[in-house]
């Protein structure tokens, strides 16, 4: 059986200007990064109406078995072409952290991939490096401000801005800088987050244009003075240089799928520690050029789609016409109690036991008022009996469902699912709603998400979190939406609780202010903003073959 990278290499790519031509773009609209990658210039969007219909892809609670949410997103985009429809996809850029850690790649799989997969999975067009540089420039300016005691003075004990790195590196989570004597800066505790968790990443993904980007960057709070007054990036004069570093990164990237569907790949915040969507600019560019645009938000619905509705839609005005909820037999069996090592053994009863997880996500989607379609992402070991368990339950509950085999058959394997998806999107007449009002208290917003989306019994705020709430109230920032940082492995904040846990309490440790991005980040459980590498990282299998080509990406 061919690997993902072998399938990708067997495809003769079309020049990117020909892919762009499908959307009515010309060479003047593009900045080429070689023959198969391009950035779309802002003028291509100027004056364009967002007339296309947006479809949001999310998933059940993920497991190590893999759900293939990106694969389904890509496959559905390819299927639109098979149906003769003008479609595009808009997805996030892979981070080197997961690529070198668990995944080994994040561009879809099998016959549903975005290409060139090696480039996209590695350095691509340098967007994440630019975000890393802008973040760390601001961090350097913070320490310079402290060293020279410039006004406004920052209390070294109250610095909130951290450095970032696009890699999983657990020893950097916490540390001390400024050692080495008076010329090496002021010693203080700090640490690193992963680039995907940087507020600069969130700012870039939520910005409408360069001007909006600069305003948002200026609002970033980097720390507090000795009188507890907040100090921002604008106070340090940092925004001009940061925008200069991000002037190209803010432009959306255009590539292609295996079936030559236009694919916008831009931005890469994680949904467990950030808001988990690709950029507003990419989505609006695609919607102004295509009739149907498929985007994804993840991990599961509780983190990706819920944040898309309450953060992305609020700030951008985007409104999906259909939600696709991806489920797999394998993941449902794990939620039904089957260990990873035994997933290839047919077990319809285990699928049935795992269905409450799917049902909870479907119930949650009803809170937002957008019609849904369950898509069973078929794996080669799935039996008809196991798939039928899912379809029968969806029919019993009144939810539309379809099976897709896009990994094995590409766009052809997703035609039936895409047809149903389009029918649902075309029939939707509006009625989208948010889960909470911005004017509600921080505690109430957190409770509504925890109880209605996660299914929690209650929420516990630690003394640190309550102190953070008091500070946020004093800053007048209570009216921001919330972006809860939580494990992706469970509906709860305990990664060991699979299926549909009940009677659990969500514990909020602290609340981080992301004033530039325009949201608050309640941090729950043991979630870390800098992941670690697994026992055997995927990086150990990545290298170059005898021809100098990359091997080991998946």
C-alpha positions in Angstrom: 0.0 0.0 0.0 1.4 3.4 -1.0 2.3 5.8 1.7 1.0 9.4 1.8 4.3 10.8 0.5 4.4 8.3 -2.3 0.9 9.2 -3.4 1.8 12.8 -3.2 4.9 12.4 -5.3 3.1 10.4 -8.0 0.9 13.5 -8.7 2.1 15.8 -11.5 1.3 19.2 -10.0 -0.2 21.9 -12.1 1.4 25.4 -12.1 -0.2 27.4 -9.3 -1.2 30.2 -11.7 -3.5 27.6 -13.5 -5.0 26.6 -10.1 -5.6 30.3 -9.3 -7.2 30.7 -12.7 -10.0 28.4 -11.6 -10.9 31.1 -9.1 -10.6 34.0 -11.6 -7.2 35.1 -10.3 -4.5 36.2 -12.6 -0.7 36.2 -12.3 -0.9 39.9 -11.1 -2.8 38.7 -8.1 -0.1 36.2 -7.0 3.3 36.3 -5.4 5.0 33.1 -6.5 7.0 30.9 -4.1 8.2 28.6 -6.8 5.9 27.0 -9.4 3.4 25.4 -7.0 2.9 27.8 -4.2 1.8 31.4 -4.1 0.6 34.1 -1.8 -2.5 36.0 -2.9 -2.0 39.8 -2.9 -4.5 42.0 -1.0 -5.8 43.6 -4.1 -7.4 40.3 -5.2 -9.8 40.7 -2.3 -10.3 44.4 -2.5 -14.0 45.2 -3.2 -14.9 41.5 -3.5 -18.2 40.3 -2.0 -18.1 37.2 0.2 -20.9 35.5 -1.8 -19.9 31.8 -1.3 -21.3 29.5 1.3 -19.1 28.4 4.2 -19.0 24.9 5.4 -17.4 24.2 8.8 -15.7 20.7 9.4 -15.2 19.6 13.0 -15.1 16.2 14.7 -15.8 14.0 17.6 -13.4 14.0 20.5 -10.0 12.9 19.0 -8.2 9.7 19.9 -4.7 8.3 19.0 -6.6 6.2 16.4 -7.0 9.4 14.3 -10.2 10.9 13.0 -8.9 12.3 9.6 -10.7 15.7 9.9 -8.2 17.4 7.6 -8.4 14.4 5.2 -12.2 14.7 5.1 -12.0 18.5 4.6 -9.6 18.0 1.7 -11.6 15.1 0.2 -14.9 17.1 0.3 -13.2 19.9 -1.5 -12.0 17.5 -4.1 -15.6 16.1 -4.3 -17.0 19.5 -5.1 -14.9 19.5 -8.3 -16.3 16.0 -9.2 -19.8 17.5 -8.9 -18.9 20.3 -11.2 -19.1 23.0 -8.5 -16.7 25.9 -7.9 -15.2 25.1 -4.6 -12.1 25.8 -2.4 -10.9 24.8 1.0 -9.4 27.0 3.7 -7.3 25.1 6.3 -4.5 25.8 8.8 -0.8 25.5 8.2 1.0 22.6 10.0 3.2 23.3 12.9 6.7 21.7 13.0 5.9 20.7 16.6 3.3 18.1 15.9 5.0 17.2 12.5 8.2 16.3 14.3 6.3 15.0 17.4 3.2 12.8 16.9 1.8 13.3 13.4 4.8 13.3 11.0 2.7 15.6 8.8 -0.7 17.4 8.7 -1.8 17.9 5.1 -4.5 15.2 4.9 -3.8 11.7 3.9 -4.0 9.0 1.2 -5.8 10.4 -1.9 -7.1 13.5 -0.1 -4.0 15.7 0.4 -2.9 19.3 -0.2 0.3 19.6 -2.2 3.3 20.0 -2.3 3.0 18.2 1.0 6.7 18.2 1.9 6.9 22.0 1.6 3.7 22.6 3.4 4.7 20.3 6.3 8.1 21.8 6.7 8.9 25.5 6.1 6.2 26.3 3.5 6.3 30.1 2.9 7.8 31.0 6.2 4.7 32.3 7.9 5.3 30.5 11.2 8.9 31.7 11.3 7.7 35.3 10.8 5.2 34.9 13.6 8.0 33.5 15.8 10.3 36.4 15.0 7.6 39.0 15.6 6.7 37.5 18.9 10.3 37.2 20.0 11.1 40.7 18.9 8.5 42.0 21.2 9.9 39.8 24.0 13.4 41.3 23.4 11.9 44.8 23.5 10.2 44.0 26.8 13.5 43.0 28.4 15.2 46.0 26.9 12.6 48.2 28.4 13.3 46.7 31.8 17.1 46.9 31.4 17.2 50.6 30.5 14.3 51.5 32.8 12.5 53.2 30.0 9.1 54.7 30.6 6.6 53.2 31.0 8.6 51.0 33.4 7.7 47.3 33.5 7.8 45.4 36.8 10.1 42.4 36.0 7.9 40.3 38.4 4.8 41.1 36.3 5.9 40.4 32.8 3.2 38.3 31.0 4.8 38.1 27.5 6.7 34.9 26.7 9.0 33.8 23.9 7.8 31.1 21.5 9.3 28.3 19.3 7.7 26.3 16.6 8.7 23.0 18.2 7.6 20.7 21.0 10.3 21.4 23.7 9.1 20.7 27.3 12.3 21.9 29.1 11.6 25.4 27.8 8.2 25.7 29.5 9.8 27.4 32.5 13.2 29.0 33.1 15.2 32.0 34.3 16.7 34.5 32.0 19.1 37.5 32.5 21.8 35.5 34.3 25.4 36.4 33.8 25.8 39.7 35.6 24.6 43.3 35.1 25.3 43.4 31.3 23.1 40.4 30.6 19.8 41.9 31.6 17.5 41.7 34.7 17.1 38.1 36.0 13.5 37.0 36.0 11.4 33.9 35.6 9.8 33.2 32.2 9.4 30.5 29.6 8.5 29.5 26.0 5.2 28.6 24.4 4.8 26.9 21.1 4.3 29.4 18.2 0.8 28.1 17.5 -0.2 29.4 21.0 1.3 32.8 20.5 -1.1 35.7 20.6 0.7 37.0 17.5 -0.6 33.9 15.7 -4.2 34.6 16.9 -3.9 38.2 15.9 -2.8 37.4 12.4 -5.5 34.8 12.0 -8.3 37.2 13.2 -7.1 40.4 11.4 -9.0 41.7 8.4 -6.0 43.4 6.8 -2.6 45.0 7.6 -4.1 48.1 9.2 -6.2 45.9 11.5 -3.2 43.7 12.2 -1.2 46.7 13.4 -4.0 47.9 15.7 -4.4 44.5 17.2 -0.7 44.1 17.8 -0.6 47.4 19.6 -3.3 46.2 22.0 -1.2 43.2 23.2 -0.5 43.5 27.0 3.1 42.5 27.7 3.1 43.1 31.4 2.3 45.6 34.2 4.1 48.5 35.8 4.9 48.8 39.5 1.5 50.4 40.0 -0.2 47.5 38.1 -0.9 49.6 35.1 -0.9 47.5 31.9 1.9 48.0 29.4 1.2 47.2 25.7 3.2 46.6 22.6 2.1 50.0 21.4 3.6 51.6 24.6 6.9 50.1 23.7 6.8 51.3 20.1 7.0 47.7 18.9 4.1 47.5 16.4 5.8 49.0 13.3 8.7 46.5 13.3 6.3 43.6 14.1 4.1 44.5 11.1 7.2 44.8 9.0 8.1 41.2 9.9 4.5 40.0 9.2 3.8 42.0 6.0 4.1 38.8 3.9 2.9 36.3 6.4 -0.5 38.1 6.5 -1.2 37.2 2.9 -3.0 33.9 2.4 -1.2 31.0 0.8 -2.6 29.2 -2.3 -1.8 25.6 -3.2 -3.7 22.7 -4.6 -5.2 19.3 -3.7 -4.5 16.0 -5.3 -7.6 16.6 -7.5 -6.4 20.1 -8.3 -8.9 21.9 -6.0 -7.7 25.4 -4.9 -6.6 25.2 -1.3 -5.9 28.2 1.0 -3.5 27.2 3.7 -2.9 30.0 6.2 -2.4 30.4 9.9 -2.1 27.6 12.5 -3.4 28.1 16.0 -4.1 25.0 18.0 -7.6 24.6 19.2 -6.7 23.1 22.6 -4.6 26.1 23.6 -5.8 28.8 21.1 -8.8 29.4 18.9 -8.0 26.7 16.3 -9.0 28.2 12.9 -7.3 29.3 9.8 -7.3 33.0 9.0 -10.2 35.4 8.4 -8.3 36.8 5.4 -8.0 33.3 3.8 -11.7 32.5 4.4 -13.0 35.8 3.1 -10.7 35.6 0.1 -11.9 32.1 -0.7 -15.6 33.1 -0.2 -15.2 36.0 -2.6 -13.9 33.7 -5.3 -15.7 30.3 -4.9 -19.3 29.2 -4.5 -18.5 26.8 -1.6 -15.6 27.0 0.8 -14.9 24.2 3.3 -12.9 25.1 6.4 -12.0 23.2 9.5 -11.8 23.9 13.2 -10.4 21.4 15.6 -9.6 19.3 17.5 -13.1 18.2 18.4 -16.3 20.2 18.2 -16.0 21.2 21.8 -12.7 23.1 21.1 -12.7 23.9 17.4 -16.2 24.5 16.2 -17.5 26.1 19.4 -14.6 28.6 19.3 -15.2 29.2 15.6 -18.8 30.2 16.4 -18.1 32.3 19.5 -14.8 34.0 18.5 -14.3 33.8 14.7 -17.9 34.4 13.7 -18.3 37.3 16.2 -15.2 39.1 15.1 -15.4 38.5 11.3 -19.1 38.2 10.5 -18.5 34.8 8.9 -21.4 32.4 9.3 -21.3 28.7 8.2 -24.3 27.3 6.3 -23.5 23.7 7.3 -21.5 21.9 10.0 -19.8 18.6 9.1 -19.1 16.4 12.1 -16.5 13.8 11.3 -16.7 10.4 13.1 -14.7 7.2 12.7 -15.4 3.6 13.7 -12.0 3.4 15.3 -12.4 6.5 17.5 -15.9 5.4 18.6 -14.5 2.0 19.5 -11.9 3.7 21.7 -14.6 5.8 23.3 -16.4 2.5 23.8 -13.5 1.0 25.8 -11.4 -0.8 23.1 -7.7 -0.3 23.5 -5.7 1.1 20.6 -4.0 -2.3 20.0 -7.3 -4.0 19.3 -9.1 -1.5 17.1 -8.7 -3.7 13.9 -10.9 -6.4 15.5 -14.5 -6.0 14.4 -16.7 -4.9 17.3 -20.1 -3.2 16.5 -21.0 -3.3 20.2 -18.0 -1.2 21.0 -19.0 1.3 18.4 -22.5 1.5 20.0 -20.9 2.1 23.4 -18.9 4.9 22.0 -21.8 6.7 20.3 -22.7 9.0 23.3 -19.6 11.0 22.4 -20.9 11.7 18.9 -24.3 12.4 20.3 -23.0 15.0 22.8 -21.3 16.9 20.0 -24.4 16.8 17.9 -26.5 18.2 20.8 -23.9 20.9 21.3 -24.2 22.0 17.7 -27.9 22.5 18.1 -27.0 25.4 20.5 -25.7 27.3 17.6 -28.5 26.7 15.2 -26.5 25.6 12.1 -27.6 22.4 10.4 -25.2 19.4 10.6 -24.1 16.4 8.6 -22.3 13.5 10.2 -19.7 12.0 7.9 -18.2 8.6 8.7 -14.6 8.7 7.6 -14.1 5.2 6.5 -10.9 3.3 7.3 -9.9 0.1 5.4 -10.5 -2.2 8.4 -14.0 -0.9 9.1 -16.7 -3.4 8.6 -20.1 -2.7 7.1 -21.8 -3.7 10.3 -19.7 -1.2 12.3 -20.5 1.6 9.9 -24.2 0.8 9.9 -24.3 1.2 13.7 -23.4 4.9 13.3 -25.8 5.5 10.4 -28.7 3.8 12.1 -28.2 5.9 15.3 -28.0 9.1 13.3 -31.2 8.2 11.5 -33.0 7.4 14.8 -32.0 10.8 16.2 -32.9 12.6 13.0 -29.4 13.7 11.8 -28.3 13.5 8.2 -25.3 11.2 7.7 -23.1 9.8 4.9 -20.0 7.7 4.5 -16.8 9.0 2.9 -13.8 7.1 1.6 -11.7 10.0 0.6 -8.5 8.5 1.9 -8.8 5.5 -0.4 -10.6 7.1 -3.4 -10.0 10.9 -3.2 -12.8 13.1 -4.4 -14.8 10.2 -5.9 -15.0 8.7 -2.4 -16.7 11.9 -1.1 -19.2 12.6 -3.8 -22.3 11.3 -1.9 -21.2 13.1 1.3 -20.5 16.4 -0.6 -23.8 16.2 -2.4 -25.7 16.0 0.9 -23.5 18.8 2.4 -24.3 21.1 -0.5 -28.0 20.4 -0.2 -27.9 21.2 3.5 -25.9 24.4 2.9 -28.2 25.6 0.1 -31.3 25.0 2.2 -30.0 26.9 5.2 -31.8 30.3 5.6 -29.9 31.6 8.6 -30.6 31.5 12.3 -27.1 31.2 13.6 -26.7 32.2 17.3 -24.0 32.5 19.8 -23.8 30.5 23.1 -23.4 33.5 25.4 -23.7 37.3 25.4 -20.5 39.2 25.7 -22.0 41.4 28.5 -22.2 38.3 30.8 -19.7 37.9 33.5 -16.5 35.9 32.9 -17.7 33.2 35.3 -21.0 32.9 33.6 -19.4 32.6 30.1 -17.0 29.9 31.3 -19.9 28.0 33.0 -22.1 28.1 29.9 -19.3 26.7 27.7 -18.3 24.1 30.3 -21.8 22.9 31.0 -23.5 23.3 27.5 -20.5 22.3 25.4 -18.4 20.0 27.6 -21.3 18.6 29.7 -19.7 19.6 33.0 -21.6 19.5 36.3 -19.8 22.7 37.6 -16.8 24.9 37.3 -14.2 25.6 40.0 -12.1 28.8 39.8 -8.9 28.6 41.7 -7.8 31.6 43.8 -5.3 32.5 41.1 -8.2 32.5 38.5 -10.4 34.7 40.7 -7.5 37.2 41.1 -7.2 37.2 37.3 -10.9 37.9 37.0 -10.6 40.9 39.3 -7.7 42.3 37.3 -9.7 41.8 34.0 -12.6 43.6 35.5 -10.4 46.5 36.5 -9.1 46.7 32.9 -12.6 46.9 31.5 -12.1 43.7 29.4 -15.0 41.6 30.8 -16.8 42.0 27.5 -14.4 39.8 25.5 -15.3 36.3 24.4 -13.6 33.4 26.0 -11.2 30.9 24.5 -10.8 28.0 26.9 -7.6 26.1 26.9 -8.4 22.4 27.6 -7.2 18.9 26.7 -8.4 17.7 23.3 -8.5 14.1 24.5 -11.7 14.4 26.5 -14.9 16.4 26.7 -13.7 17.1 30.3 -10.5 18.7 31.4 -9.2 15.2 32.4 -7.7 13.5 29.3 -8.4 10.0 30.8 -12.2 10.5 30.7 -13.2 9.2 27.3 -16.7 8.8 25.8 -19.3 11.1 27.3 -18.2 11.8 30.9 -20.7 13.1 33.4 -20.7 14.7 36.8 -17.2 16.2 36.3 -16.0 19.6 37.4 -13.9 21.9 35.1 -11.1 23.6 37.0 -9.9 27.0 35.8 -6.3 27.5 37.0 -5.8 31.0 35.6 -7.1 33.4 32.9 -4.7 34.9 30.4 -5.7 38.2 28.7 -5.2 38.2 24.9 -6.3 41.8 24.3 -4.8 42.0 20.8 -6.6 38.8 19.6 -9.7 40.1 21.4 -10.4 37.2 23.8 -9.7 35.8 27.3 -8.0 32.4 27.8 -9.2 30.4 30.8 -6.6 27.7 31.3 -8.0 24.4 32.7 -6.7 21.2 34.1 -3.1 20.4 33.3 -3.1 21.9 29.8 0.4 23.2 28.6 1.0 26.0 26.1 4.3 24.3 25.2 3.8 20.6 24.3 6.4 17.9 24.8 7.7 15.3 22.4 6.4 11.7 22.7 8.6 8.8 23.7 9.4 8.1 20.1 9.1 11.4 18.1 8.1 11.2 14.4 11.3 13.2 13.7 13.3 10.0 14.2 11.8 8.6 11.0 12.2 11.8 8.9 15.2 12.4 6.7 16.4 12.4 3.1 16.7 9.4 0.8 19.5 8.7 -1.7 18.0 11.1 -4.2 17.9 13.9 -1.7 14.1 13.8 -1.3 12.4 14.0 2.1 11.2 10.6 3.5 9.2 9.8 6.6 6.5 12.5 6.3 2.9 11.1 6.7 
